Amino acid sequence: MARILVPLPDRDFDTTEAAVPWRHLSEAGHEIVFATEEGAVAACDRRLLDGVLFGQLGAEPEAKQFYVQMIASPAFASPIRWDAIDPAAFDALMMVGGHAPGMRQYLGSTLLQEKIRAFWALDRPVGAICHGVLPLARAGVLRNRRTTCLPKYMERIAYFLTAWRLGRYYRTYPAYVEDEVRASLAAPSQFVRGPITLTARGGEHDDRAAFVVTDGQYVSARWPGDAYLFARTFAGLL
C-alpha cells in the first residue's frame, strides 16, 4: 500500500476536498500522513461546516461525516512539520484546496514549493484539486503538463453572489486561480476547463457532473464537486 503525503494549512482548507479522498484512500488501505507548517493540528474552513450563506453553499452531509472521522484519526492528530518532509519517504503527494484567508499560509509557502519540486522530480503520483493546483503552478512543475483547476467562472460567480455579505471571502488573491495556473503553462492548450458546472456535483456512485484531468502520474480536479472522481482516479495512479 502507498504512503501518501497531504500538506495542510493550519486552518481554512476545504472540508470535502480533504475528507472525501481521505476516506476513499484510507478504506483502500493506504497510509495518509498529514503535514502542517509547525506541526499544529489543522482545521477546515468552519463556514463549510455551518453553511457559507444562510446555511447554504457548504459541504454536503456525507463529506461532513467523513471530516468528523478524519479529524478523529491518529494521523490527523499528529501531523509532521513541513520542514521535516522527506519527499523520498512518500509514494504519492496530494494537494487539497480551499479559498478562505487561512489558505494563504499553504498556497504561498516557498518551503512547500521546494518540497513539491523535490517530490515531482521523483516521478511519483501527484494529485491536486481546486486551489491545490496553485502551489504546483507556483513551484513551476506544471509547465509541460495538462491540468485543470478552479475555473474562473466558478470563482467569479461565488464571489459576486456573496460579496455583499462576505466581502472577498471567495477571492483568495487578486488574480484568479485559473489565470495564474494558465500563466505557468507552456501553451494555452494545456489548460482544460471542463464542462460548465454550476450546482451539480459528482458523488460516490455518479460521476456525470464530475471532471478530472490526468496527465501521466498527475491528476487534477476543479472543485469539491469532483472530489469522489478525483479520489478514485488518484487511487488508480497508486
C-alpha positions as CSV (number, residue, x, y, z in Angstrom):
1,M,0.0,0.0,0.0
2,A,1.1,3.6,-0.6
3,R,2.3,6.2,1.9
4,I,0.6,9.5,0.9
5,L,1.7,13.0,2.0
6,V,-1.1,15.5,2.5
7,P,0.2,19.0,3.4
8,L,-2.4,21.4,5.0
9,P,-2.6,24.9,6.3
10,D,-3.4,25.4,10.0
11,R,-6.9,26.4,9.1
12,D,-9.4,27.0,6.2
13,F,-8.8,24.0,3.9
14,D,-11.8,22.7,2.1
15,T,-13.7,20.1,4.0
16,T,-14.8,18.0,1.1
17,E,-11.5,18.1,-0.9
18,A,-9.7,16.7,2.1
19,A,-12.2,14.3,3.7
20,V,-13.6,12.6,0.7
21,P,-10.2,11.5,-0.7
22,W,-9.0,10.7,2.9
23,R,-12.0,8.3,3.3
24,H,-11.5,6.6,0.0
25,L,-7.8,6.2,0.3
26,S,-7.9,5.1,3.9
27,E,-10.6,2.5,3.1
28,A,-8.3,1.2,0.4
29,G,-5.6,0.6,3.0
30,H,-3.3,3.5,2.1
31,E,-1.4,5.4,4.8
32,I,-2.1,9.1,5.0
33,V,0.5,11.4,6.5
34,F,-0.6,15.0,7.2
35,A,1.8,17.9,7.5
36,T,1.3,21.4,8.7
37,E,3.9,24.3,8.9
38,E,4.8,23.8,12.6
39,G,3.1,20.5,13.4
40,A,-0.2,22.1,14.7
41,V,-3.4,20.2,14.2
42,A,-5.3,21.7,11.3
43,A,-8.9,22.7,10.9
44,C,-11.1,23.1,7.9
45,D,-12.9,26.3,6.9
46,R,-15.7,26.5,9.5
47,R,-18.1,28.1,7.2
48,L,-18.1,25.0,5.0
49,L,-19.4,23.0,8.0
50,D,-22.0,25.6,9.1
51,G,-23.1,26.9,5.7
52,V,-21.4,29.8,3.9
53,L,-24.5,31.9,3.5
54,F,-27.9,31.3,5.2
55,G,-26.8,27.7,5.8
56,Q,-26.1,27.1,2.1
57,L,-23.0,26.6,-0.1
58,G,-21.2,24.5,2.4
59,A,-20.1,20.9,2.4
60,E,-22.6,18.1,1.8
61,P,-23.7,16.0,4.8
62,E,-21.7,12.9,3.8
63,A,-18.5,15.0,3.4
64,K,-19.0,16.5,6.8
65,Q,-19.4,13.0,8.3
66,F,-16.1,11.9,6.6
67,Y,-14.5,15.1,8.1
68,V,-15.5,14.1,11.6
69,Q,-14.0,10.7,11.1
70,M,-10.8,12.2,9.6
71,I,-10.1,14.6,12.4
72,A,-10.6,11.7,14.9
73,S,-7.9,9.7,13.2
74,P,-4.4,9.4,14.9
75,A,-2.7,10.5,11.7
76,F,-4.6,13.8,11.6
77,A,-3.9,14.5,15.3
78,S,-0.2,14.0,14.8
79,P,0.9,15.9,11.7
80,I,4.6,16.3,10.8
81,R,6.2,19.7,10.1
82,W,6.7,21.0,6.6
83,D,10.4,21.3,7.2
84,A,10.5,17.6,8.2
85,I,9.1,16.4,4.9
86,D,11.4,14.0,3.1
87,P,9.8,13.6,-0.3
88,A,11.6,10.3,-1.0
89,A,9.8,8.8,2.0
90,F,6.4,9.1,0.3
91,D,4.8,7.2,-2.6
92,A,2.4,10.0,-3.5
93,L,1.5,13.6,-2.9
94,M,-2.0,15.1,-2.6
95,M,-2.7,18.8,-2.6
96,V,-6.1,19.9,-1.4
97,G,-7.8,23.2,-1.9
98,G,-9.7,25.9,0.0
99,H,-10.3,29.6,-0.6
100,A,-10.6,31.3,2.8
101,P,-7.8,33.6,4.1
102,G,-6.0,30.9,6.1
103,M,-5.1,29.1,2.9
104,R,-2.5,31.7,2.0
105,Q,-0.1,30.1,4.5
106,Y,-0.1,27.0,2.4
107,L,-0.7,28.3,-1.1
108,G,2.1,30.8,-0.8
109,S,4.7,28.8,1.1
110,T,8.1,28.8,-0.7
111,L,9.1,25.9,1.6
112,L,6.2,23.8,0.3
113,Q,7.1,24.7,-3.2
114,E,10.6,23.5,-2.6
115,K,9.2,20.2,-1.3
116,I,6.9,19.9,-4.3
117,R,9.7,20.3,-6.8
118,A,11.7,17.6,-5.0
119,F,8.8,15.2,-5.0
120,W,7.9,16.0,-8.6
121,A,11.4,15.0,-9.7
122,L,10.8,11.5,-8.3
123,D,8.0,10.9,-10.9
124,R,5.5,9.6,-8.4
125,P,1.8,10.2,-8.3
126,V,0.6,13.7,-7.6
127,G,-3.0,14.8,-7.2
128,A,-4.3,18.4,-6.8
129,I,-7.8,19.7,-6.6
130,C,-9.2,23.3,-6.9
131,H,-6.8,25.8,-5.2
132,G,-4.4,22.9,-4.5
133,V,-3.2,23.2,-8.1
134,L,-1.8,26.7,-7.3
135,P,1.2,25.6,-5.3
136,L,2.2,23.3,-8.1
137,A,1.9,26.2,-10.6
138,R,4.0,28.4,-8.3
139,A,6.6,25.6,-7.9
140,G,7.0,25.7,-11.7
141,V,6.3,21.9,-12.2
142,L,3.3,22.2,-14.5
143,R,4.9,23.8,-17.4
144,N,4.6,20.8,-19.7
145,R,1.5,19.1,-18.2
146,R,-2.2,19.3,-18.9
147,T,-4.2,20.4,-16.0
148,T,-7.4,21.9,-14.7
149,C,-8.1,23.9,-11.5
150,L,-10.8,26.0,-10.1
151,P,-12.3,27.7,-13.2
152,K,-12.5,31.4,-13.4
153,Y,-16.3,31.4,-13.9
154,M,-16.9,29.4,-10.7
155,E,-14.6,31.8,-8.7
156,R,-16.4,34.8,-10.2
157,I,-19.9,33.6,-9.6
158,A,-19.2,32.6,-5.9
159,Y,-17.6,36.0,-5.3
160,F,-20.4,38.0,-6.9
161,L,-23.1,36.0,-5.1
162,T,-21.6,36.5,-1.6
163,A,-19.5,39.7,-1.7
164,W,-22.4,41.8,-0.3
165,R,-22.2,39.8,2.9
166,L,-18.7,38.1,3.0
167,G,-16.5,40.6,1.1
168,R,-13.6,38.9,-0.6
169,Y,-14.1,35.5,1.1
170,Y,-14.2,33.7,-2.3
171,R,-11.3,35.7,-3.7
172,T,-8.1,34.4,-2.1
173,Y,-5.8,36.5,-4.3
174,P,-6.3,39.5,-6.6
175,A,-5.6,37.1,-9.6
176,Y,-8.0,34.3,-10.4
177,V,-6.7,30.8,-9.8
178,E,-7.2,29.9,-13.4
179,D,-5.3,32.9,-14.7
180,E,-2.3,32.1,-12.5
181,V,-2.3,28.4,-13.4
182,R,-2.6,29.2,-17.1
183,A,0.4,31.6,-16.9
184,S,2.5,28.8,-15.5
185,L,1.9,26.5,-18.6
186,A,4.0,26.4,-21.8
187,A,0.9,26.5,-24.0
188,P,-2.8,27.6,-23.7
189,S,-4.0,24.2,-24.9
190,Q,-2.6,22.6,-21.7
191,F,-5.3,24.1,-19.6
192,V,-8.6,22.1,-19.6
193,R,-11.5,23.9,-18.1
194,G,-14.0,21.1,-18.4
195,P,-17.8,21.3,-18.9
196,I,-19.7,24.2,-17.4
197,T,-20.9,23.2,-13.9
198,L,-22.9,25.4,-11.6
199,T,-24.6,23.3,-8.9
200,A,-24.4,19.6,-9.9
201,R,-21.8,17.6,-8.1
202,G,-20.4,14.1,-8.6
203,G,-20.9,11.5,-5.9
204,E,-19.9,8.1,-4.7
205,H,-21.9,6.4,-7.5
206,D,-22.5,9.1,-10.0
207,D,-19.7,10.9,-11.9
208,R,-21.9,12.6,-14.5
209,A,-21.2,16.0,-13.1
210,A,-17.6,15.4,-12.1
211,F,-14.4,16.1,-14.1
212,V,-10.7,15.4,-13.7
213,V,-7.7,15.7,-16.0
214,T,-5.0,13.0,-15.9
215,D,-1.5,13.5,-17.5
216,G,0.9,10.7,-16.7
217,Q,1.4,10.5,-12.9
218,Y,-0.6,13.7,-12.3
219,V,-4.3,14.1,-11.8
220,S,-6.1,17.4,-11.2
221,A,-9.7,18.4,-10.5
222,R,-11.7,21.6,-10.3
223,W,-13.8,21.9,-7.1
224,P,-15.4,19.9,-4.3
225,G,-18.0,18.5,-6.8
226,D,-15.2,16.5,-8.4
227,A,-13.9,15.0,-5.1
228,Y,-15.2,11.5,-5.4
229,L,-14.0,11.0,-9.0
230,F,-10.7,12.7,-8.1
231,A,-10.2,10.3,-5.2
232,R,-10.8,7.2,-7.3
233,T,-8.6,8.5,-10.1
234,F,-5.8,9.4,-7.8
235,A,-6.1,5.9,-6.1
236,G,-5.8,4.4,-9.6
237,L,-2.4,6.0,-10.1
238,L,-1.1,4.3,-6.9
